[in-house]
Amino acid sequence: MKINAYAISLLLAAGLAAPGLRAAQPSSDTAKVDFSTVDKDSNGRLSKEEVNVIADLELAFAELDADHDGAVTAPEFQRWKRAGKVGAKAPDPATAPTGSAGAQHMPETN
């Protein structure tokens, strides 16, 4: 019995082919990663230490670092296949100033 490429692709799509021939299933490794999530010190550059928590980003580091300055900037990061948002981190409400700027020190008027 001769099976053509079309039949194999149908079997792969249906998941009915031999275990070694199954189509790759999407995994969490394909999820998008936001620049701000990796940029722990919020300096706008990803160091080798910051990217080492994501295996495929660590492997791509040298290729992404186009100017070879030892860091991946936001524009360089956008070339990565899993690059998500490259905007700034949302402000942390725990570090925001409270009250009106200096209003608590204003003299009372009577």
Backbone torsions as a table, in degrees:
resi	resn	phi	psi	omega
1	MET	NA	127.6	-178.3
2	LYS	-104.0	127.1	179.9
3	ILE	-109.1	127.6	-179.8
4	ASN	-89.0	173.1	-177.1
5	ALA	-61.6	-35.5	179.1
6	TYR	-62.6	-43.8	179.8
7	ALA	-64.8	-39.8	178.8
8	ILE	-63.9	-42.7	-179.7
9	SER	-64.4	-35.6	176.3
10	LEU	-65.8	-42.2	178.2
11	LEU	-64.1	-42.0	178.2
12	LEU	-62.4	-43.7	-179.7
13	ALA	-63.5	-36.2	180.0
14	ALA	-82.6	-9.6	-179.6
15	GLY	76.3	21.5	-175.6
16	LEU	-101.1	-3.7	-179.7
17	ALA	-74.5	173.1	177.7
18	ALA	-56.9	149.3	-177.1
19	PRO	-51.0	-36.7	-179.1
20	GLY	-73.5	-13.1	-177.3
21	LEU	-107.3	5.8	-176.8
22	ARG	-65.5	146.2	176.4
23	ALA	-67.2	143.3	179.6
24	ALA	-65.4	134.3	177.7
25	GLN	-90.3	144.5	176.6
26	PRO	-59.7	140.0	179.7
27	SER	-125.8	175.0	178.8
28	SER	-65.8	-16.9	178.5
29	ASP	-67.9	-16.8	-178.9
30	THR	-95.6	0.9	-180.0
31	ALA	-66.9	146.0	178.3
32	LYS	-69.2	147.7	-180.0
33	VAL	-122.9	126.6	178.6
34	ASP	-81.3	142.0	-179.3
35	PHE	-55.8	-44.5	-176.6
36	SER	-65.3	-24.2	178.0
37	THR	-68.6	-35.4	-177.5
38	VAL	-88.2	-31.2	-177.9
39	ASP	-78.3	76.6	-173.4
40	LYS	-62.8	-33.6	-179.0
41	ASP	-94.0	5.1	176.1
42	SER	52.1	37.7	179.9
43	ASN	-97.9	3.5	178.1
44	GLY	81.1	9.4	-180.0
45	ARG	-138.5	141.3	177.6
46	LEU	-101.4	119.9	177.4
47	SER	-85.5	167.6	176.9
48	LYS	-58.9	-37.6	179.9
49	GLU	-66.9	-36.6	-179.0
50	GLU	-70.8	-35.7	-176.8
51	VAL	-83.8	-10.4	-174.9
52	ASN	-69.1	-4.4	177.3
53	VAL	-87.4	-9.1	178.6
54	ILE	-122.6	106.5	-170.7
55	ALA	-54.1	-49.9	-176.2
56	ASP	-73.4	-24.5	173.3
57	LEU	-71.9	-39.6	177.0
58	GLU	-62.0	-41.3	178.6
59	LEU	-66.1	-32.8	-177.8
60	ALA	-88.0	-4.5	-173.2
61	PHE	-52.1	-52.8	-176.7
62	ALA	-61.0	-38.6	179.4
63	GLU	-70.2	-39.3	-179.1
64	LEU	-71.4	-32.8	-179.3
65	ASP	-74.8	75.5	-172.3
66	ALA	-60.7	-36.2	-178.7
67	ASP	-92.4	3.6	175.7
68	HIS	53.2	43.1	178.9
69	ASP	-99.0	7.1	176.9
70	GLY	85.4	10.7	179.1
71	ALA	-146.9	154.2	176.9
72	VAL	-107.9	120.0	178.7
73	THR	-87.4	171.9	-179.2
74	ALA	-58.1	-46.7	178.0
75	PRO	-62.4	-36.5	177.3
76	GLU	-67.6	-40.2	-179.9
77	PHE	-60.2	-35.9	-177.7
78	GLN	-62.3	-18.8	178.0
79	ARG	-77.9	-12.5	-179.3
80	TRP	-73.5	141.3	-175.4
81	LYS	-63.0	-24.6	-178.2
82	ARG	-106.7	14.2	-178.4
83	ALA	-63.4	129.9	175.1
84	GLY	-104.0	-135.9	-179.1
85	LYS	-67.2	145.7	-178.8
86	VAL	-118.2	9.7	-179.5
87	GLY	-71.8	175.5	179.7
88	ALA	-71.1	157.0	175.7
89	LYS	-63.9	147.9	173.7
90	ALA	-68.6	141.7	-179.3
91	PRO	-62.3	143.1	179.5
92	ASP	-85.4	115.9	-177.9
93	PRO	-61.2	-24.0	-179.5
94	ALA	-69.7	-21.1	-178.6
95	THR	-104.1	1.1	-179.1
96	ALA	-73.5	146.8	176.7
97	PRO	-67.1	152.2	-179.8
98	THR	-105.9	152.0	177.4
99	GLY	70.1	179.6	177.1
100	SER	-76.0	145.2	-177.6
101	ALA	-61.6	103.1	175.7
102	GLY	81.3	-2.6	-175.3
103	ALA	-63.9	-29.5	-178.4
104	GLN	-71.1	-11.2	-179.2
105	HIS	-105.2	5.9	-180.0
106	MET	-76.1	139.7	179.1
107	PRO	-67.5	146.6	178.5
108	GLU	-72.9	144.4	175.0
109	THR	-106.7	133.3	179.6
110	ASN	-118.5	NA	NA
